[in-house]
Amino acid sequence: MKIIDLRSDTVTRPTPEMKKAMCDAPLGDDVFGEDPTVNRLEEMAAGKTGKEAALFTPSGIMSNLLSVLSQTRPGDEIILGSEAHILWYEVGGASAVGGVVMRAVPNQPDGTIHLADIKDAIRGSNLHFPPTRLICLENTHNRCGGAVLSPSYTAGVANLARMRGIKVHLDGARLFNACVALGVSAKELCQGMDTVSFCLSKGLSAPAGSLLCSDQETINRARKFRKMLGGGMRQAGVLAACGIVALETMIERLALDHAMAKTLAESLFDIDNHTLDKQIVQTNIVIFNPPFGLGADEFLEQAKQAGLLFTKGSHGRVRAVCHHDLSEADIQTAIKRIAAMKKA
């Protein structure tokens, strides 16, 4: 029985083009700034996001942490959504390493944070308060089912932050999924953002790596913090080569992942209309209530026995993620196996 892995788009494997690029990549010592493949990838990332410079890092978590470290000081406060990846899944690094207070304000189901809530959370000038230095957004939003933030919304947050002298970071782990879903460029989605991170190792199928993009001064600070955290990877061009292929060949095909996710969501709704509202899936993530009255753990175990791998999502739900290593036939097989669970 074929195992169909819907746990995450991080399970994707590098394409044949990526493997060849790894072998052919010119290399140097990136800590000395001498790896030409890394340098080329950073230039591409900066260009796509409309920023002055970029920094190649091992992971999205490191990119997010470097954004915090390079734009705050210990004792500062950052504002982020109550469902933010930085808050839930990054081991508290912003507080443990950066020494900052993470102030969570409610995320809406569409991944946004009401501007009024952000405004209310910004600290005034007071001896007793930690100063607000950074607002963190997430696009697409993982725990909100892969929801996308529009350019008009992010512009509104940026304008509010600028009026109060606060920086804005965009956790764009799946930034290009948002671009494809909205039909806009990464530059449009990143406009007004002081720092932007995006991952190569999710839907873009590279084996590892993330980029942090910003102005040159911020990237210079982030590069030093990357060294402090052990992120200097020397001949990192073997990984950066995959990132170049990813940016050149893997963005437009993300629409296929979105189509598979929509098919999965609509079929889950048909199997049991308590699973989800089939209209809410925007990208490649489907978060649904377990069907047939099952609890999440019970469903995950039964699904595993049926050769289907999912993860537990937020609030007792189940998460499925469509990706390059799945086909439409795999999704149809998954749907049939889930339907068969009802009979069992």
N, C-alpha and C positions, 0 to 999 in steps of 0.2 A: 504494500500500500504506500503510495507516494505521500510524503509529509508535505503539507502545504503550510508554509510559515508566514503567518500574518502578524507576527509580534511587532515588527518595526521595519522601516526602510533601512535601518542600520545593518540588517543581515545581508544586504546586497553585496555581491562580489564584483571585483573589478572586471571590466570588459576586456576582450582580447586586445583592443586598441590601447587600453591602459597598460596592460602587461608588456606590450611591445614598447610603449613609451618609457616605461621604467628601465628597460634594458638599454635604450638608446639615449637616455637623457644625459646631457653634459652636466658634470657635477663639480662642486667646490665646497668650501667650508662656509656654511651659511652664517655661523656666528661671526665670521669675519666679513660677512656680506658678499662672499665670493662664489655663491652657488648661482649660476646663470639661470637655471630652471626655476629655482625659488624666486629669483628677482623678476623673471618674466611673469610668473603666476601672480605675484603681488601687484605688478603693474596692471595686469588684466583685471584683478579684483577691484583695484582703485578706480579704474576706468568704468567698469560696469556699475559701480555704486555712486560715481560722481564725486569721489573723495580724492584728496591729494596723495594719499599713501595707504599702504596696507601692510599687514604683518601676518605671516603664515604661522599657525600654531597647531599643536597636536590635536586639539579638540575644541568643540564649541564651548564647553564649560570653561576652559582656560581663556578663550577669547572674551567671554562674558566677564570673568574675573579680572582680566587685564583692563577691560573698559572701566570697571569700578575703581581699580587701583590707580589708574592713570588720571582719574577725574575727581577723586575725593581724597580726604585725609581721615585718619582714625578719629572717631567721634562725630563724623558727619552722618547725615541720614539720607537714604535713598527711598524713593517712592516706587512701588511696583504693584502689579495686580495680585489679588488674593489667590489666583490660579497660576501664577507665573512659574515658569520652569526654574528660574534662578532661585525662587523661594522654596520650591518643592524638591528639586532633584539635583541640586548642586552642592550638597553636603554642607550648606551654611557657609561656604567659602567667603562670601562677601563680608560676613561678620567675623568669622574665625581668622581670616588672613587680612582682610581689609579694615577690620575694626569699625565697620559702619553699622548703623541701625537700619534694619529693613522694615519699612512701614508699609504694610499691605492694605490696599483699599480694594473694594469689591470689583472683580471682573464681571462684566455682563456676559450673557451666553454667547454673544457674537465676538468675544475676545476684547472688546473695548473696555475702557474705564471712563465713566462719565467725567467730562471736563470739570464739572462742579465738584465732584469728589476729589479730583486731583488738586483743584484750587483750595479746597478746604483743608487738605492734608499738608499743604506747604507751610512750613513753620515761619512764624513772624520773627522779628529780631527781639530776642529775649535771652537774658543771661542763663535761664534754666533750660533752654531748648537746644537740641542738636540742630545745626543748620542743615537745611535741605539743599543738597548739591546736585542730585541726579534723579531723573525719572526714567524708568525702564519700561519699554513696550515690547510686545512679542508678536511676530508676524511671519508665518502663520502661527496660530495659537494652539499649542499642543493639547492642553487639558480642556480647551473649549472646542474640541473636535476638528482641529485643522482650520478654524475660522480665519478669514483674511481681514486685515485692516486696510481701509481705503486710503489713498493719498490725501483726500480732504480731511480725514480724521487725524492722521499723523501730523498734517500741517497745523491743525488746530491745537494739538498738544505742543508742537514746537513753538507756535506763536505764544502760547501761555507761558511756557518755560522761559522763552527769551525775555518776555516782559518782567520776569522775576529773577533774571540772572542765573538760571538753572540750566544744566546740560541735559540732553536726552540721548539715551542709548536704545538702539533697536536690536533686540535678540531676534535675528532673522535666520535662525537655524534652517528653516525651510522657506527662505525668502523667495526663491525662484518658483516654488509652488504658488505663492501669492501672485507673482508676476504673471504666470500662465493663467491662473484663475481669473484675474482682473483684466488681462490683456494690456498691461502697462509695463514699462521698463523698470528695472531695478533703480535707476536714477530717480524716477518719479516717486517710488516708495521710500527712498532714502533721503529725499530732499528735506532739509531742516533738521535731520538727525546729526548729532555731533559724533557719535560712533555707531557703527553697524557691524554685527558679526553674521557670518553665514557658514553653514557646514557643507563640506564636500562629500561626506561619508553617509549621507542619508539618501534621498531620492536621486542624487547625482552619481551614486554608485562608486565613488572613489573609496579606497580602503581605509583612509584616515585623513584627518586634517580639517581645519577651519581657517577663515580669514577674518581679521579685525581691520576695519577700514575707518579712516578718520583724516584729520589734518596732520601734517608732517610732525608738528611738535608733540601732539598726543601719541602718535605712533612711536616717536623716539622714546617717550616715557614708557610706553607699553613694552617696547623691545627690552628695556632694562629690567622691567618686572618679569618679563618672560624668562630672562636669564636667571633671575632670582628663584623662580619656580621650577627651574630645571628643564625649561622648554626649548633650549638651544639644541637643535637636532643634527648639526654638522652637515653631512652630505644628504640633506633632506630633499634634494632634487628627485630622488627615486619616488618619493611620495608626491611631490609637487607636480611631477610629470602627469600623474593620474588626474590631478586637479585641473590641469590645463585641458586635457581631453574632456573632462567632465563639463567644463564651461563651454567648450566648443561644440560638444555633440549631445549632451544629455539634458539640456534645459527644455527644449521644445517637446520632447517625448514625455515630459511629466503629465501632459494632457491625457495620455493613455492611462496613467495611474489614477487620475481623477475619474476617468470614465469607469474604470473597474470598481472604484470605491462607490460610485453612484449606483452601479448595477448591484453590488453587494447590499447597499443600504435599502434599495427598493425591494430586493428579494427578501431581506430580513423582515421588512414591513409586511410583505405579503404572507410570510410564514406566521408572524405574530405581530399584530399592529401595536402591541405594547412595547416593542423593542425601541422604536425611535420614530421621529417625524422624518419621513424619507426626503423631505425637501431641504433639510439643513446641511447636508454634506456638500462642502464647497471644494475640497481638495482631495488628498489621498488618505485621510484619517476618518474612520467610522467609529464613533463611540456609541454603544447601544446597551440597553437593558437586556439582561439575559432572557431568552425566550422560555416559554413553557412554565413560568413560575419558578425557575431555578435561581439559586443564588450564584453570585459570580464564581466562587471557588468551585461549586458543583458543576457549573457549565464548563469552566476551563478544564476540569478533569475529564468530563465526558467528551469534550471536543478533542482533547489529547488522545483519548482512546480511539477516536475516529480519524486520527491523523491530521488534526487541525491544531495549530499553535496560535494562541492569542495571548494578550496580557491583560491584567486587571487595569481598568481605566479609573477615572475619578468617580467618587461617590457611589461605589458599589457597582459600577458598570464594567463593560468589557470593551477593550480597544482592539481594532483591526487596522492595519496599515497596508495599503497596496504599494507595490514597488516594481522595479525593473525585472526582478527575478521571478515574477509571477506572470501568468498569461490569463487571458479571458477564459480559457478552458479550465484553468486552476480555480478561478472564481466560481464557475458553474459547478465544478466538482465540490467545492466547499459548501455551496448552497444546498446541493443535494444531500450532503452528509449531515448538515445541520437539520434539514427537514426530516431526515431519517431518525434523528435523535428523539423526535416527538413520538414516533411509533414505538421506539424502544422503551 
